[in-house]
Amino acid sequence: MTNNKKIFFGLVGCGRIAQRHAEHITNNGILKAVCDNDVKKADELAAKYNAKAYYSIEDFLNGEQEIQVLSICSPNGLHAQHTIQALKAKKHVVCEKPMAITVADCGRMINEAEKANRRLFIIKQNRFNPPVEALKKVIDDGRLGKILSVQLSCFWNRNFDYYKTSDWKGKKNMDGGTLYTQFSHFIDLLYWLIGDVKRATGFIGNFAHEGGIEFEDTGVVAMEFYNGAIGTLNYTVNSYGKTIREESKMRKRMRYTIRKILPNLTVGVVFESFLKYK
């Protein structure tokens, strides 16, 4: 809301995550138009929210001058293209994760936002989950001492049907990979809670999705952070039968600090303060 006036939004990409965006937009503003090259998806979402449907982003941007904010929910590989087009049309942009699938594209998006003098927001809502906010404050206040090591484990299940039902998931140029589509939120939390990574090395493999996806389904990464901490990341979409939703197996004295940070996420952290009292 600005000066008690509703903000006009547009939405590009009418897939599953767009439904969530549309719901929240209408709680806080007005969804004027939606766009998708899948006519059925665009028409259905437009009808649900009494918005206008477009089938190309060019027609959308030319026809909707009143829209102030564009929500980008298209496939990962189109985030950069659609964001830059929106910024050039002088729209503020809310872009779904991942920001893009190359560092160069991320830089282009930032530069275009600066040139257009418009805001560019990337969806990283898990930072605002109450348990995560509480842990962030505890760490920033220094109550846990110096962080020495961290473990991040993400064990999900994504079978062949998950990829077969999509025309872009599993494709390297549109999806990006497992760390982009499935686990980018958790990588963001790792950076936000622990700090920037100085160097990393890892191993990846496609063990259970050969012929179905164009990238790894499992990976192991070892990291060194600029603050001196070391860490590991273990991730897979081969969890048997279902996504694992349980807290990490930590020593009981530390469980209260990170307990149930997020569904689908297990984290183990070793702090200097704990080592003093082991």
C-alpha positions as CSV (number, residue, x, y, z in Angstrom):
1,M,0.0,0.0,0.0
2,T,1.3,3.5,-0.9
3,N,-0.7,6.6,0.3
4,N,-3.6,4.2,1.0
5,K,-3.8,3.4,-2.7
6,K,-3.7,-0.2,-3.9
7,I,-0.6,-1.3,-5.9
8,F,-1.3,-2.7,-9.4
9,F,0.5,-6.1,-10.0
10,G,1.1,-8.2,-13.0
11,L,2.2,-11.9,-13.1
12,V,4.3,-13.6,-15.6
13,G,4.1,-17.4,-15.6
14,C,0.9,-19.1,-14.4
15,G,2.2,-22.4,-13.0
16,R,2.0,-23.9,-9.5
17,I,3.9,-21.2,-7.6
18,A,2.0,-18.4,-9.4
19,Q,-1.1,-19.5,-7.5
20,R,0.6,-18.5,-4.3
21,H,1.8,-15.2,-5.7
22,A,-1.7,-14.4,-7.0
23,E,-3.3,-15.2,-3.6
24,H,-0.9,-12.9,-1.7
25,I,-1.0,-10.2,-4.3
26,T,-4.8,-9.9,-4.0
27,N,-4.5,-9.7,-0.2
28,N,-2.3,-6.6,-0.6
29,G,-3.0,-5.1,-4.0
30,I,-4.7,-5.6,-7.3
31,L,-3.8,-8.3,-9.8
32,K,-4.5,-6.6,-13.1
33,A,-3.1,-9.1,-15.6
34,V,-1.3,-12.4,-16.0
35,C,0.8,-13.8,-18.8
36,D,1.7,-17.4,-19.9
37,N,2.3,-18.9,-23.3
38,D,0.1,-21.8,-22.2
39,V,-3.3,-20.3,-23.0
40,K,-5.2,-22.6,-20.7
41,K,-3.1,-21.7,-17.7
42,A,-3.3,-18.0,-18.4
43,D,-7.0,-18.0,-19.0
44,E,-7.8,-20.0,-15.8
45,L,-5.7,-17.8,-13.5
46,A,-7.0,-14.6,-15.1
47,A,-10.6,-15.8,-14.6
48,K,-10.0,-16.8,-11.0
49,Y,-8.8,-13.3,-10.1
50,N,-10.8,-11.2,-12.6
51,A,-7.6,-10.2,-14.4
52,K,-6.7,-9.9,-18.1
53,A,-4.8,-12.8,-19.8
54,Y,-1.9,-12.3,-22.1
55,Y,0.1,-15.0,-24.0
56,S,3.3,-13.1,-24.7
57,I,5.3,-10.9,-22.3
58,E,5.8,-8.3,-25.1
59,D,2.0,-7.9,-25.5
60,F,1.6,-7.9,-21.8
61,L,4.1,-5.1,-21.2
62,N,2.8,-3.0,-24.1
63,G,-0.8,-3.4,-23.0
64,E,-0.5,-2.8,-19.2
65,Q,0.9,0.6,-18.5
66,E,-0.7,1.0,-15.1
67,I,1.0,-2.0,-13.6
68,Q,3.7,-1.0,-11.1
69,V,5.1,-4.4,-10.0
70,L,5.7,-7.5,-12.0
71,S,5.9,-10.9,-10.3
72,I,8.1,-13.3,-12.3
73,C,7.0,-16.9,-11.9
74,S,8.2,-18.3,-15.2
75,P,10.7,-21.3,-15.5
76,N,14.1,-20.7,-13.9
77,G,15.9,-20.3,-17.2
78,L,13.6,-17.4,-18.2
79,H,13.9,-15.4,-15.0
80,A,16.7,-13.1,-16.3
81,Q,15.1,-12.5,-19.7
82,H,11.6,-11.7,-18.2
83,T,13.1,-9.6,-15.4
84,I,15.2,-7.5,-17.7
85,Q,12.2,-6.9,-20.0
86,A,10.1,-5.8,-17.1
87,L,12.7,-3.5,-15.7
88,K,13.2,-1.9,-19.2
89,A,9.5,-1.3,-19.1
90,K,10.0,0.6,-15.8
91,K,8.3,-2.0,-13.6
92,H,9.5,-3.0,-10.2
93,V,10.1,-6.8,-10.1
94,V,9.5,-9.6,-7.6
95,C,11.3,-12.6,-9.0
96,E,10.9,-16.2,-7.8
97,K,13.9,-18.2,-6.8
98,P,16.4,-18.9,-8.2
99,M,17.4,-15.4,-9.3
100,A,18.9,-16.8,-12.5
101,I,20.9,-19.8,-13.5
102,T,24.2,-18.0,-14.3
103,V,26.1,-15.4,-12.3
104,A,26.4,-13.3,-15.4
105,D,22.6,-13.1,-15.8
106,C,22.3,-12.1,-12.1
107,G,24.7,-9.3,-12.8
108,R,22.7,-8.2,-15.8
109,M,19.5,-8.1,-13.8
110,I,21.1,-6.0,-11.0
111,N,22.6,-3.6,-13.6
112,E,19.3,-3.2,-15.4
113,A,17.5,-2.4,-12.1
114,E,20.0,0.3,-11.3
115,K,19.7,1.8,-14.8
116,A,15.9,1.8,-14.6
117,N,15.9,3.1,-11.0
118,R,13.5,0.3,-10.1
119,R,13.4,-2.3,-7.2
120,L,14.4,-5.9,-7.8
121,F,13.3,-8.4,-5.2
122,I,14.2,-12.1,-5.1
123,I,12.0,-14.5,-3.2
124,K,13.8,-15.8,-0.1
125,Q,10.9,-15.9,2.3
126,N,12.4,-18.5,4.6
127,R,14.5,-15.9,6.2
128,F,11.3,-14.6,7.8
129,N,10.2,-17.9,9.3
130,P,10.1,-17.2,13.1
131,P,12.5,-20.1,14.1
132,V,15.0,-18.9,11.5
133,E,14.7,-15.3,12.7
134,A,15.2,-16.4,16.3
135,L,18.4,-18.4,15.4
136,K,19.7,-15.5,13.3
137,K,19.4,-13.2,16.3
138,V,21.0,-15.7,18.7
139,I,24.0,-16.0,16.3
140,D,24.3,-12.2,15.7
141,D,24.1,-11.5,19.4
142,G,27.1,-13.8,19.9
143,R,25.3,-15.9,22.5
144,L,26.7,-19.1,20.9
145,G,30.3,-17.9,20.6
146,K,32.3,-18.4,17.4
147,I,30.8,-20.8,14.9
148,L,33.4,-23.5,14.0
149,S,31.5,-25.8,11.7
150,V,28.2,-26.3,10.1
151,Q,26.3,-29.2,8.4
152,L,23.4,-28.8,6.0
153,S,21.5,-31.9,4.9
154,C,18.7,-31.8,2.4
155,F,17.0,-35.2,1.7
156,W,14.0,-34.9,-0.6
157,N,12.1,-37.3,-2.9
158,R,11.5,-36.3,-6.5
159,N,10.7,-39.3,-8.7
160,F,10.4,-39.6,-12.4
161,D,6.8,-38.5,-12.5
162,Y,7.7,-35.2,-10.9
163,Y,9.8,-34.3,-13.9
164,K,7.6,-35.9,-16.5
165,T,4.7,-33.7,-15.6
166,S,6.7,-30.6,-16.4
167,D,7.9,-29.3,-19.7
168,W,10.9,-27.6,-18.2
169,K,11.9,-29.3,-14.9
170,G,14.9,-31.6,-15.4
171,K,16.1,-29.6,-18.4
172,K,19.6,-28.1,-17.7
173,N,18.9,-24.8,-19.6
174,M,15.5,-24.2,-18.0
175,D,15.8,-25.8,-14.6
176,G,19.4,-25.3,-13.7
177,G,19.8,-28.2,-11.4
178,T,18.8,-29.7,-8.1
179,L,20.5,-26.8,-6.1
180,Y,18.5,-24.3,-8.1
181,T,15.0,-25.7,-8.0
182,Q,14.9,-27.8,-4.8
183,F,17.5,-26.4,-2.4
184,S,18.3,-22.7,-3.2
185,H,16.3,-21.6,-0.1
186,F,18.6,-23.6,2.1
187,I,21.8,-22.4,0.4
188,D,20.5,-18.9,1.1
189,L,20.0,-19.7,4.8
190,L,23.5,-21.1,5.0
191,Y,24.9,-17.8,3.7
192,W,22.6,-15.7,5.8
193,L,23.2,-17.5,9.1
194,I,26.9,-18.5,8.7
195,G,28.4,-16.1,6.1
196,D,30.0,-16.0,2.7
197,V,31.8,-19.1,1.3
198,K,35.5,-18.6,0.5
199,R,36.0,-21.9,-1.3
200,A,34.1,-25.1,-2.0
201,T,34.7,-28.5,-3.6
202,G,32.3,-31.3,-4.2
203,F,31.2,-34.5,-5.9
204,I,27.9,-35.0,-7.8
205,G,26.2,-37.8,-9.5
206,N,23.0,-38.8,-11.2
207,F,22.3,-42.2,-9.6
208,A,18.5,-42.7,-9.9
209,H,17.3,-40.4,-12.7
210,E,19.4,-41.3,-15.7
211,G,17.5,-40.6,-18.9
212,G,15.1,-38.4,-16.9
213,I,17.0,-35.3,-15.9
214,E,20.1,-33.6,-17.4
215,F,22.0,-32.9,-14.2
216,E,22.8,-34.5,-10.8
217,D,20.3,-35.9,-8.3
218,T,22.8,-36.1,-5.5
219,G,25.8,-34.1,-4.3
220,V,28.3,-33.6,-1.4
221,V,30.1,-30.3,-0.9
222,A,32.8,-29.3,1.5
223,M,33.2,-25.6,2.2
224,E,35.4,-23.0,4.0
225,F,33.8,-19.8,5.0
226,Y,35.5,-16.4,5.2
227,N,34.9,-16.3,8.9
228,G,37.1,-19.4,9.3
229,A,34.3,-21.9,9.8
230,I,34.1,-25.1,7.8
231,G,31.1,-27.0,6.6
232,T,29.4,-29.6,4.5
233,L,26.3,-29.8,2.4
234,N,24.7,-33.2,1.6
235,Y,21.8,-33.2,-0.7
236,T,19.7,-35.6,-2.8
237,V,16.3,-36.0,-4.4
238,N,16.6,-39.8,-4.0
239,S,15.2,-40.0,-0.5
240,Y,13.3,-43.3,-0.4
241,G,9.5,-42.9,-0.8
242,K,9.2,-39.4,0.7
243,T,10.9,-36.2,1.7
244,I,12.6,-36.6,5.1
245,R,11.1,-34.2,7.6
246,E,13.0,-34.7,10.9
247,E,15.4,-32.7,13.0
248,S,19.1,-33.4,12.8
249,K,20.7,-35.9,15.2
250,M,22.6,-33.5,17.3
251,R,23.8,-33.5,20.8
252,K,20.9,-32.7,23.1
253,R,22.5,-29.6,24.6
254,M,22.4,-27.8,21.2
255,R,19.0,-29.0,19.9
256,Y,17.2,-26.0,21.4
257,T,19.2,-23.6,19.2
258,I,18.1,-24.9,15.8
259,R,15.2,-27.3,16.6
260,K,12.8,-27.6,13.7
261,I,14.2,-24.7,11.8
262,L,12.3,-25.7,8.7
263,P,10.5,-28.7,7.3
264,N,12.8,-30.5,4.9
265,L,15.9,-29.0,6.5
266,T,18.4,-30.5,8.9
267,V,21.3,-28.4,10.2
268,G,24.1,-29.2,12.6
269,V,26.3,-26.5,14.0
270,V,29.3,-26.7,16.3
271,F,29.9,-23.7,18.4
272,E,33.0,-22.7,20.4
273,S,30.8,-22.1,23.5
274,F,29.5,-25.7,23.3
275,L,33.1,-27.1,23.1
276,K,34.0,-25.4,26.3
277,Y,31.4,-27.3,28.2
278,K,31.5,-30.7,26.6
